[in-house]
């Protein structure tokens, strides 16, 4: 009976990861395939919950093949949305490797402590989980239509020109004298010339747009990782509390033997 219940819980956890992964990579695919996508906060919320669920899964199901199956389950929809190619398969392999690292961190924490502390356990395990997802996001950015468009067109996206014009309007606009039409013409002329000069300067580097975009995105995400870790810890503590209240998990006290170092 216990074996059956364990298998049922494992199936439920895989299903939860599958659903969250599908929604997460569906939204990421939408972001990378549209030149002017609409940001949805629910995507960030989904990422935080997904990270927590993966880390808790590694805490509850502690065997090596569990880390492998969780990574494969999460990576499935990444491959569905971004393609079964060598680069993406490498990304999934990196994710699985980092989940093995997270499993090691979590097991070390569980084995070294006399009391279960979900906050510390999750914090140690989430670093590898979040890093693995960031690697997949960076690989997706590398293959995105936006990166390929910049590489082919040898100029910055049109949104950059609008951004430059807004900066010119806010900094130089108040100093321009004359009527409103004349002022707008001068602002447009300055913005267009600035945009042209930037494109001329960056032209030799546009061929490196995909890797630079991917690496830059990874650095930005990794710089914000501590925020995601702590938010995921908070969500994970809530999930862990729900699991205890529903009886899916429980904490038992057991007598354990400990080794001590003695100098004779």
C-alpha positions in Angstrom: 0.0 0.0 0.0 2.8 2.4 0.9 4.5 1.7 -2.4 1.3 2.4 -4.3 0.8 5.7 -2.4 4.4 6.7 -3.1 4.0 6.0 -6.8 0.7 8.0 -6.9 2.4 11.0 -5.2 5.3 10.8 -7.6 2.9 10.8 -10.6 1.0 13.8 -9.1 4.3 15.6 -8.7 5.4 14.9 -12.3 2.0 16.0 -13.5 2.3 19.3 -11.6 5.8 19.9 -13.1 4.5 19.1 -16.6 1.6 21.6 -16.3 3.7 24.4 -14.9 6.5 23.8 -17.5 4.0 23.8 -20.3 2.6 27.2 -19.3 6.0 28.6 -18.6 7.6 27.7 -21.9 4.4 28.6 -23.8 4.7 32.1 -22.4 8.5 32.3 -23.1 7.9 31.2 -26.7 5.4 34.0 -27.0 7.9 36.6 -25.6 10.7 35.6 -27.9 8.7 35.2 -31.1 7.0 38.6 -30.9 8.8 41.9 -31.6 6.5 43.8 -29.2 5.1 41.3 -26.6 3.0 42.3 -23.7 4.5 41.5 -20.3 2.4 39.3 -18.1 3.3 39.2 -14.3 1.7 35.7 -14.2 4.8 34.5 -16.1 7.1 35.5 -13.2 4.7 33.9 -10.7 4.7 30.7 -12.7 8.5 30.7 -12.8 8.6 31.1 -9.0 6.1 28.4 -8.3 7.8 26.1 -10.9 11.2 26.5 -9.2 9.7 25.8 -5.8 7.9 22.7 -7.0 11.1 21.3 -8.6 13.1 22.0 -5.4 10.5 20.4 -3.2 10.3 17.5 -5.5 14.0 16.9 -5.1 13.5 17.1 -1.3 10.6 14.6 -1.2 11.9 12.2 -3.9 15.6 11.8 -3.3 16.8 9.2 -5.7 19.0 10.0 -8.7 16.5 8.9 -11.2 14.0 11.3 -9.7 16.2 14.2 -10.5 16.6 12.8 -14.0 12.9 12.4 -14.5 12.1 15.8 -13.2 14.6 17.4 -15.5 13.3 15.4 -18.5 9.7 16.3 -17.6 10.5 20.0 -17.4 12.7 20.0 -20.5 10.1 18.2 -22.6 8.0 21.4 -23.3 11.1 23.4 -23.8 12.0 21.1 -26.6 8.5 21.1 -27.9 8.4 25.0 -28.2 12.0 25.6 -29.2 12.9 22.5 -31.2 14.7 19.2 -30.8 18.1 20.3 -31.9 21.6 19.6 -30.5 21.8 23.0 -28.7 18.5 22.5 -27.0 19.3 19.0 -26.1 22.6 20.2 -24.6 20.6 22.8 -22.6 18.3 20.1 -21.2 21.4 18.0 -20.3 22.8 21.0 -18.4 19.5 21.5 -16.6 19.5 17.8 -15.5 23.1 18.1 -14.4 22.2 21.2 -12.2 19.2 19.3 -10.8 21.7 16.6 -9.7 23.7 19.3 -8.1 20.6 20.6 -6.3 19.8 17.1 -5.2 23.3 16.7 -3.7 22.9 20.1 -1.9 19.5 19.1 -0.5 20.5 15.7 0.6 23.6 17.1 2.3 21.4 19.5 4.2 18.9 16.8 5.2 21.7 14.4 6.3 23.7 17.0 8.3 20.8 18.5 10.3 18.9 17.1 13.3 15.9 19.2 12.6 14.1 19.8 9.3 14.3 23.4 8.2 12.4 23.9 4.9 13.8 27.4 4.5 17.4 26.4 4.6 16.8 23.2 2.5 15.0 25.1 -0.2 17.6 27.9 -0.3 20.4 25.5 -0.9 18.5 23.5 -3.5 17.0 26.4 -5.5 20.3 27.9 -6.7 20.9 24.9 -9.1 17.2 24.7 -10.1 17.0 28.4 -11.0 20.4 28.4 -12.8 19.3 25.5 -14.9 16.1 27.3 -16.0 18.2 30.4 -16.8 20.5 28.4 -19.0 17.5 27.2 -21.0 16.1 30.8 -21.3 19.4 32.0 -22.6 19.6 29.2 -25.2 16.0 30.2 -26.3 17.1 33.8 -26.6 20.1 32.8 -28.7 17.7 31.2 -31.2 15.0 33.8 -31.0 13.7 35.6 -34.1 14.7 38.9 -32.6 18.4 37.9 -32.4 18.3 36.5 -35.9 16.5 39.7 -37.2 19.3 41.9 -35.7 21.9 39.7 -37.2 20.4 39.8 -40.7 19.2 43.4 -40.8 22.5 44.8 -39.3 20.6 47.4 -37.4 18.9 47.7 -34.0 15.2 46.9 -33.7 12.7 49.7 -34.5 11.8 49.9 -30.8 15.3 51.2 -30.1 14.7 54.2 -32.4 11.5 55.0 -30.5 13.5 54.7 -27.2 16.2 57.1 -28.5 13.6 59.6 -29.7 12.0 59.6 -26.2 15.4 60.3 -24.7 16.1 63.2 -27.1 12.6 64.6 -26.5 13.0 64.6 -22.7 16.6 66.0 -22.7 16.9 68.3 -25.7 13.3 69.0 -26.4 12.7 71.6 -23.7 15.8 73.6 -25.0 14.6 73.8 -28.6 13.0 77.1 -29.5 10.3 77.7 -32.1 6.9 76.3 -32.8 5.7 72.8 -32.0 6.0 71.5 -35.5 9.5 72.9 -35.9 10.5 71.5 -32.5 9.2 68.0 -33.4 11.1 68.1 -36.7 14.4 69.0 -34.9 13.8 66.2 -32.4 13.1 63.7 -35.1 16.2 64.8 -37.1 18.5 64.5 -34.0 17.0 61.1 -33.1 17.3 59.7 -36.6 20.9 60.9 -36.9 21.8 59.4 -33.5 20.1 56.1 -34.4 22.1 56.0 -37.7 25.4 56.7 -36.0 24.8 54.0 -33.4 24.0 51.5 -36.2 27.2 52.5 -38.1 29.2 52.0 -34.9 27.7 48.6 -34.1 27.5 47.3 -37.6 30.7 45.1 -37.3 29.2 43.5 -34.2 25.7 42.6 -35.4 26.9 39.2 -36.5 27.5 38.4 -32.8 24.0 39.5 -31.8 22.6 36.1 -30.9 25.3 35.1 -28.5 25.6 38.6 -27.0 21.9 38.8 -26.5 21.8 35.4 -24.9 24.8 36.0 -22.6 23.6 39.5 -21.7 20.2 38.1 -20.8 21.8 35.4 -18.7 23.9 37.9 -16.8 20.8 40.1 -16.1 18.8 37.1 -14.9 21.7 35.8 -12.7 22.1 39.2 -11.2 18.4 39.0 -10.1 18.6 35.4 -9.0 18.8 36.2 -5.3 15.4 37.8 -5.6 13.9 34.7 -7.3 15.6 32.4 -4.8 14.0 34.1 -1.8 10.6 34.5 -3.4 10.7 30.8 -4.4 11.7 29.9 -0.8 8.7 31.8 0.5 6.4 30.0 -1.9 8.1 26.7 -1.2 7.5 27.1 2.6 3.8 27.7 1.9 3.6 24.6 -0.3 5.5 22.5 2.3 3.0 23.7 4.9 0.1 22.7 2.7 1.7 19.2 2.1 2.0 18.7 5.9 -1.6 19.8 6.6 -3.0 17.5 3.9 -1.0 14.6 5.2 1.1 14.1 2.0 4.3 14.4 4.0 5.1 14.2 7.7 8.1 14.8 9.9 9.1 11.9 12.2 11.7 11.9 15.0 14.3 9.1 14.7 17.4 8.1 16.7 20.5 8.5 14.7 24.2 7.7 15.2 26.8 10.4 14.7 30.5 10.1 14.1 33.0 12.1 16.2 36.7 12.8 15.6 38.8 11.7 18.6 42.6 12.4 19.1 44.3 9.6 21.0 
